[in-house]
Amino acid sequence: MRENYAYQVARVRVRELGLMNNQDIEQLMPCRSHEECMRTLRDKGWGTGNEKTAEEVLSAESAKTWDFIHELLDDLSDFDVLLYP
């Protein structure tokens, strides 16, 4: 169990590097169009590349996040509260 925990923590730490930071926000601020903003997000690795709207990008990122959590944990019952609308 302890080795598994260390692996899980390391995986999460690596994924943290892909989170948006101040520099990423600064790149989004001067975008003049929706397309330019979407291109910037895709360049950052957000979405799957097929999305046309911000809602679709967020939905794809949410799906990626849940897939990642499923990889690390067998019992997701602690996360049930996050699934309520």
C-alpha positions in Angstrom: 0.0 0.0 0.0 2.8 2.4 0.9 4.5 2.0 -2.5 1.2 2.5 -4.3 0.7 5.7 -2.3 4.1 7.1 -3.3 3.3 6.3 -7.0 -0.1 8.0 -6.8 1.4 11.1 -5.2 4.2 11.3 -7.8 1.6 11.0 -10.6 -0.5 13.8 -9.1 2.6 16.0 -8.8 3.5 15.5 -12.4 -0.1 16.3 -13.5 0.1 19.5 -11.4 2.7 20.8 -13.9 -0.1 20.9 -16.5 -2.4 23.2 -14.5 -2.9 26.7 -15.6 -0.6 29.2 -13.9 -0.4 33.0 -14.0 1.7 33.0 -17.2 -1.1 30.9 -19.0 -3.7 33.4 -17.8 -1.6 36.3 -19.1 -1.4 34.6 -22.5 -5.2 34.3 -22.6 -5.9 37.9 -21.6 -4.9 39.6 -24.8 -6.8 37.1 -27.0 -9.1 39.1 -29.3 -11.3 36.3 -30.5 -12.9 33.0 -29.3 -10.8 31.1 -31.9 -7.6 32.7 -30.6 -8.5 31.8 -27.1 -9.4 28.2 -28.0 -6.1 27.9 -30.0 -4.2 29.0 -26.9 -6.0 26.5 -24.7 -5.3 23.7 -27.3 -1.6 24.7 -27.4 -1.6 24.3 -23.6 -2.9 20.7 -24.0 -6.5 21.4 -23.0 -9.2 19.3 -24.6 -8.8 16.7 -27.2 -8.5 19.0 -30.2 -12.0 18.5 -31.6 -13.8 20.9 -29.4 -15.3 24.1 -30.8 -16.6 25.8 -27.6 -15.2 26.5 -24.2 -17.9 24.3 -22.6 -16.7 21.3 -24.7 -13.1 21.9 -23.7 -14.2 22.0 -20.0 -16.2 18.9 -20.5 -13.2 17.1 -22.1 -10.9 18.2 -19.3 -13.4 17.0 -16.7 -13.6 13.6 -18.4 -9.7 13.5 -18.5 -9.6 14.3 -14.8 -12.1 11.6 -13.8 -10.3 9.1 -16.0 -7.1 10.0 -14.1 -8.8 9.5 -10.8 -10.1 6.2 -11.9 -6.6 5.1 -12.8 -5.3 5.8 -9.3 -8.2 4.7 -7.1 -10.4 1.6 -6.9 -13.0 3.1 -4.6 -14.4 6.4 -5.7 -17.2 6.6 -3.1 -15.4 9.5 -1.4 -15.8 11.6 -4.6 -19.6 11.0 -4.9 -20.4 14.4 -3.5 -18.5 16.0 -6.4 -20.9 14.4 -8.8 -24.1 16.0 -7.5 -25.4 18.8 -9.8 
